[in-house]
Amino acid sequence: AAYQAGVGNVLRFGGLPTDISDGNMTPAEYAQHIVETSKQFEDATKKPSGSSDKKKKSSSNDLKSKIIEEAESQLGVPYSWGGGSLDGPSEGFGNGGAGIIGFDCSSLTRYAVWQASGEKIDISRSTNSQPQSKYLRKIDKPEPGDLVYTPGHVAIYVGDDKTIEAYDIGEDVRYGKYNPNSTAYEVVPGGEKE
């Protein structure tokens, strides 16, 4: 609150000012006013909200929401080439993976789908083989929770033109920018590709 009041006002009033432009407030009231007022800015710092579409297909969207939650639970985990398993981060191999506990892009998507499905849907390990999984169906436009592929990379679309991804060596699992040239796939629990 002292920062918001400004150092000059704090010095002039010998503490937090009591005469604020919107009425007389004690320092405690002023501090509470700052806290309450700051809440209006929280939306600017929140993670992407997901779909703006209010119509939800419950089971499909529940799974998609869970896929995002599982991926978000791994934000900040290191990238590890060849690392990651159905159970979570693991040591990778080669340059960019040996000695590093983490995920690469396809192991992150595999983990998120496996965990979100209650350990029922395994979409395969590699970026190249995942699109052939009986549990993935190609779609025209991604919705939050769908997987998006570009050559050699896969991410999870979270909405607002953002993804969650394990992008590259030296980086952590993070939010990324959606590539509009991606090919989108939705997870189909029963394995119905048509």
C-alpha positions in Angstrom: 0.0 0.0 0.0 2.9 2.4 0.7 4.2 1.8 -2.8 0.8 2.7 -4.2 0.6 5.9 -2.1 4.1 7.0 -3.2 7.1 7.7 -1.2 6.4 11.4 -1.1 3.0 10.9 0.5 4.3 8.4 3.0 7.0 10.9 4.1 4.6 13.8 4.1 2.0 12.0 6.2 4.5 10.1 8.4 3.0 6.7 7.1 0.2 5.8 4.9 -2.0 8.8 3.9 -5.3 9.1 5.6 -6.8 11.5 3.1 -7.5 9.6 -0.1 -9.3 11.1 -3.1 -12.3 8.8 -2.6 -12.8 9.7 1.1 -11.1 9.5 4.5 -9.5 6.1 5.2 -7.3 4.9 7.9 -4.0 3.3 6.8 -5.6 -0.2 7.3 -8.6 0.8 5.3 -6.4 2.2 2.5 -4.4 -1.0 2.4 -7.6 -3.0 2.1 -8.8 -0.7 -0.6 -5.6 -1.3 -2.6 -6.0 -5.1 -2.2 -9.6 -5.0 -3.3 -8.9 -2.7 -6.2 -6.0 -4.8 -7.4 -8.4 -7.8 -8.0 -9.7 -6.1 -11.1 -6.3 -6.6 -12.7 -6.0 -10.3 -11.9 -7.6 -11.4 -15.2 -4.6 -10.0 -17.1 -2.2 -12.4 -15.3 -4.4 -15.5 -15.3 -3.6 -18.5 -17.5 -5.6 -18.8 -20.7 -9.3 -19.3 -20.0 -9.9 -22.0 -22.6 -12.9 -22.1 -24.8 -15.3 -19.1 -25.0 -17.9 -21.5 -26.3 -20.5 -21.9 -23.4 -22.0 -25.1 -24.9 -20.2 -28.1 -23.5 -20.3 -31.7 -24.5 -19.8 -33.0 -20.9 -17.8 -36.2 -21.3 -15.6 -34.9 -24.2 -15.1 -31.5 -22.6 -14.5 -33.1 -19.2 -11.7 -35.1 -20.7 -10.3 -32.1 -22.5 -10.3 -30.1 -19.3 -8.5 -32.8 -17.5 -5.9 -33.1 -20.3 -5.2 -29.4 -19.8 -5.1 -29.7 -16.0 -2.6 -32.6 -16.2 -0.4 -30.7 -18.6 -0.5 -27.6 -16.4 0.5 -29.6 -13.4 3.8 -30.1 -15.2 4.5 -26.5 -16.0 8.1 -25.7 -15.1 9.4 -29.3 -15.5 12.5 -29.4 -17.6 12.6 -30.5 -21.2 14.3 -33.8 -21.5 14.7 -35.4 -25.0 13.4 -39.0 -24.7 12.3 -38.3 -21.1 8.9 -38.7 -19.7 6.6 -41.7 -19.1 3.0 -42.5 -18.5 3.7 -41.9 -14.8 5.5 -38.5 -15.1 8.9 -37.0 -15.7 11.8 -39.3 -16.2 15.4 -39.2 -17.4 15.9 -38.8 -21.1 18.9 -39.8 -23.1 21.4 -38.4 -25.6 22.3 -34.7 -25.9 19.4 -32.8 -24.3 18.1 -35.7 -22.2 20.8 -37.6 -20.4 20.8 -36.7 -16.7 17.7 -34.5 -17.1 14.4 -35.6 -15.5 11.6 -34.2 -17.5 9.5 -34.5 -20.7 9.8 -34.1 -24.4 6.9 -32.9 -26.4 5.3 -36.2 -27.2 5.8 -37.7 -23.7 4.0 -34.7 -22.2 1.0 -35.2 -24.4 1.0 -38.9 -23.8 1.3 -38.4 -20.0 -1.5 -35.8 -20.0 -3.9 -37.9 -22.0 -3.1 -41.1 -19.9 -3.6 -39.4 -16.6 -6.7 -37.4 -17.7 -8.3 -40.6 -18.9 -7.9 -42.4 -15.6 -5.0 -44.4 -17.1 -7.1 -45.8 -19.9 -6.0 -44.1 -23.1 -2.4 -44.5 -24.3 -1.8 -42.6 -27.5 1.7 -43.9 -28.2 5.1 -42.4 -27.4 6.4 -40.5 -30.4 5.2 -37.4 -32.3 5.2 -39.3 -35.5 3.2 -42.3 -34.2 0.6 -40.5 -32.1 -1.6 -39.2 -35.0 -2.1 -42.9 -36.0 -3.5 -43.8 -32.6 -7.0 -45.2 -32.7 -7.7 -42.7 -29.9 -7.0 -39.6 -32.0 -9.3 -38.1 -34.7 -8.2 -35.4 -37.0 -10.4 -32.2 -36.8 -10.5 -28.9 -38.6 -10.1 -26.5 -35.7 -8.7 -27.2 -32.2 -10.7 -26.7 -29.0 -9.0 -26.5 -25.6 -7.7 -29.9 -24.7 -7.0 -31.0 -28.3 -3.5 -32.0 -29.5 -1.9 -29.9 -32.2 1.0 -31.2 -34.4 3.6 -29.6 -36.6 6.4 -31.6 -38.2 8.5 -33.0 -35.3 6.4 -31.3 -32.5 3.2 -31.7 -30.6 1.5 -29.4 -28.0 -1.8 -29.2 -26.2 -4.1 -26.4 -27.3 -5.5 -24.5 -24.3 -7.4 -21.7 -26.0 -6.8 -18.0 -26.8 -4.2 -19.1 -29.4 -2.0 -20.7 -26.7 -0.6 -24.1 -26.0 1.1 -26.0 -23.3 4.3 -27.7 -24.6 7.6 -29.2 -23.8 9.3 -27.3 -26.5 13.1 -27.6 -26.6 16.4 -28.4 -24.9 17.1 -26.0 -22.1 13.5 -24.9 -21.7 10.8 -26.0 -19.2 7.3 -27.1 -19.9 5.5 -23.8 -20.7 2.7 -22.0 -22.3 3.5 -21.4 -26.0 1.9 -19.7 -29.0 -0.5 -21.8 -31.1 0.8 -22.3 -34.7 -2.2 -21.9 -37.0 -0.4 -24.3 -39.5 -0.8 -27.1 -36.9 -2.9 -30.2 -37.6 -5.4 -30.7 -34.8 -6.5 -34.0 -33.3 -9.1 -34.6 -30.6 -8.9 -37.5 -28.2 -11.7 -40.0 -28.8 -12.2 -42.2 -25.6 -13.7 -45.2 -27.4 -11.2 -45.1 -30.2 -13.8 -44.2 -32.9 -11.8 -42.4 -35.6 -14.7 -41.7 -37.9 
